């Protein structure tokens, strides 16, 4: 049994940075990817808080990116025509729609992101490991410029709206008033 969320985190991060790419060169791309990865990591740890949850995900699979691709108006994952397309799209099967939606919520709402990171303190994934999600929670100007599309509330709205309510439920009743 796979009790590691890294395939889901990697694939969902890849989906986000392909759907909402950075502009401005290699440094901007790296900063955008770090922010996406931090948001996806927090979302995955919240969605699958225990080793057992992660192991069950490994057995059942996350569902893939088909609905997300449709929501943003992309048919990339729908119609692979040759072997290269099939190989390129294989990672899409590890994209988790709920994790992507929750990450989008965190990227567009700093207060919600801070609450989510604080909520990880008691979880199994962060136990005994110092974790910091500075680029998610406290992005500087360079981070914001690099991830302008990735953090744009209007652009991420359709993805964030898919599963915002369960995220707010997970974080507690006080969060509904903040978001």
Buried (B, 14 or more C-beta within 10 A) or exposed (E): EEBEBEBBBBBBBBBBBBBBBBEEEEEBBEBBBBBBBBBBBBBBBBBBBEBEBBBBBBEEEBBBBBBBBEBBEBEBBEEBEEEEEEEEBEBBBBBBBBBBBBBBBBBBBBEBBBBBBEBBEEBBBBEEEEBEBEBBBEBEEEBEBBBBBBBEEEBBBBBBEBBBEBBBEBBEEEBEEEB
